Amino acid sequence: MQTSFTPRQLAEPDMAASEAIIRKCVHCGFCTATCPTYVLLGDELDSPRGRIYLMKEMLEKEQQPTAEVVKHIDRCLSCLSCMTTCPSDVTYMHLVDHARAYIEDRYKRPWRERMLRTVLAWVLPHPGRFRLALALARIAKPIIPLADSLPALKPVAAMLKLAPRRAAPAPSTATAPVAARKGRIALLQGCAEPVLRPEIREATVRLLNRCGHEVVFAKGEVCCGSLVHHMGRKDDGLDAARANVDAWTRELEGEGLDAIVITASGCGTTIKDYGFMLRDDAAYAAKAAKVSALARDVSELLTEIELPPVTTPHALTVAYHAACSLQHGQRVTETPKRLLTQAGFTVRTPAEAHLCCGSAGVYNILQPDIAARIGERKTANLERLSADVIATGNIGCAMQIGLRTSTPVAHTVELLDWATGGAAPKSLT
């Protein structure tokens, strides 16, 4: 795609990066076939190719974002399926993140949207605040039908639906002593996952300890920054990235780390991108690149180390849902399925496995109608497999799908822990 950015514009690093990405696009349209919003809505402007045209026009001409442009950019899930499909290696992720930051700086949203986004950014990255918000949401659940019937309150209804009916206990930070230590792992503590499903962390710690790896939790670690970063709050996302780089660098310079392990794949995609996000920060560029190189999804690490022997085989059929952030953002596709098969499970993959479930961070709150339709389509495909349990590697997917099915939903690592001597996943008991 031809561009006409000025030398002045290209002197700005984000604009230069976006220009290079836009120039790679050859208008082929392969991305339209795998874009969930285009498949659902059939609007060219709700496809990656259409959005690239909109972003190019807005950035190149330094236009004030219009409500129409913002609508189509907001409708993007950032599922990154287009990047898997693209034959020209267009890094759409960096382009849409830049466009969202541009919009955040220059576009005044309606007051309800501003308030909702401010609340989400203030609450979700902080486990204590999030836990309190869920307690209030449980009290407010009776108003869901009313909120769902009013367009202005649909995001509120979406938030209330996602709130579990019972409070989960705080996750344990206990780890088992490892006699013959094979490695030292920093486990991302996360923000939403430990509040919603603390058993995921506990299963991960048990399994990694059983593998002979010491697990540590870095002091000073915060939310990975993905939630605010993808909402266009660039500075907030970079502040979170710097805090985590500092926390993990202290561990590296202390007793050392073999890996930084993430159990929420949405977080993993962002942490693996810290090197790019902080590339122009002289104080952090090298450290961030090192952190990104050490980042591993838990399924990746479990293929690099030896999985413990299966002690409790379970003849269950697993429907594997590939989280977009894992299969498209990190290109980890076969590893989780191979591990589950190795652990004795029968693994089945649904139709349209490449399509998003509609969670996408806070998308299912900000775009509740589209997210619900996408979620129902995904859940229907999973239920056609008649599996005993649905496995996924991302907390957002687990909540989005679990809301729409009676089939238990577990994290992949919970099933692997169970098969190798750990406790049964809570969702199965």
Secondary structure, 3 states (H helix, E strand, C coil): CCCCCCHHHHCCHHHHHHHHHHHHCCCCCHHHHHCHHHHHHCCHHHCHHHHHHHHHHHHHCCCCCCHHHHHHHHCCCCCCHHHHHCCCCCCHHHHHHHHHHHHHHHCCCCHHHHHHHHHHHHHCCCHHHHHHHHHHHHHHHHHHHHHHHCHHHHHHHHHHHHCCCCCCCCCCCCCCCCCCCCEEEEECCCCCHHHHCHHHHHHHHHHHHHCCEEEECCCCCCCCCHHHHCCCCHHHHHHHHHHHHHHHHHHHHCCCCCEEEECCHHHHHHHCCHHHHCCCCCCCHHHHHHHHHHEEEHHHHHHHCCCCCCCCCCCCEEEECCCHHHHCCCCCCCHHHHHHHHCCCEEECCCCCCCCCCCCCCHHHHCHHHHHHHHHHHHHHHHCCCCCEEEECCHHHHHHHHCCCCCCEEEHHHHHHHHCCCCCCHHHC
